[in-house]
Amino acid sequence: MATQLGLIVTMGKNIIQQARGRGGPRYRAPSFKYKAEVSYPNEAAHGEIVDLIKCRGHSSPIAQVKYDNGEETYIVAAEGIRVVTIWIWAIMLY
């Protein structure tokens, strides 16, 4: 009936938040581009920064940390951190 009156009826579009929430390939994180999974230890630990890595999937460099117990993980590198920096992870309990 609207077209008979000369009006053009168009359907609305989703707003950008709705499109991103759908999880389509355009808005999904490219996990195959990550160099490593970033994680933090569960208990207090001392370690040494072994390497800084530029990762395309993260917005900042990641640092490879080798702990005193022999475990190696990757963390997000803080500003000013360098290789061979001693890294201490402490858990604050309130």
N, C-alpha and C positions, 0 to 999 in steps of 0.2 A: 504494500500500500504506500510506503514511503517513496518508493521509486516511481510510482504513478504520479506523485505530486511534484516530482522533479528533485527530490532530496536524495542525497547519496548516504546510505547507511553503512557505516564501517564498524567493525568490531574493535574494541579497545585492546591495548597491549599490557602485558605484565610490567610492573615497575622493576627497576634493575635489581632490587633486593630479592624479589620473587624469582627472577631469572637465575641469580647466583645460588639461591637456596635449592634450586632444582638439582644442581650438581651436574650439569652438562659438561661436555669436554672443553668448552671454551673457558669455563670458570674453575675447573678442577686443577689442583696443584700438580705440576709435572714431577711426580715422585721418581721417575726414572732418571732425572737429571741430578738427583742428590748424590753427593760423593759418599756420605756416611750418615748414619742416624745419630742425632744429637741426644745425649742422655747425661744425667748427673748421678753420682753415687748415692746410695740410700743411707750411708753412715758417714761420719767424719773421716776424711782421708787426706793424705799428703801426696802430691804428685809433681811431675815436672812436664813442662810444655815441650813436646818433641818436635812438632811441626805445625805450621800455619797453612791452611788449605783454602783456596778460593773455590767456593761452591756456587754454581749457577742457580741452584734452587733456594739458597738462603740470601738474605739481604746483607749479611755481614760475613766475614771470614769465619771459619771454624778452626779450632785448635785441637790437635791430637795430644791427649794427656796420658802419660804412663805413671801409674800409681806405685807406691812402695810395695804393695802386695802382688805386683806383676800384671794387674789388669790394665787394659787400655780402653779409653773411651774418647769421644769427641764432644766438645763443648762449644758454645758460641763464644768467639774471642772478644774480650772486652777491649775498649780503646786503650792503647799504650802497652798491651801485652806483647811480649817478645818470646822467641824460642829460648829455652833453658831458664825460663822463669819458674820459680817454685810456686806451685799452685796449692792452696789449702782450701778444702771444702769443709765447712763447719755447719752443722745443723743447729738452728736456734730453737729451743724448746721453751714454750711459755707456760 
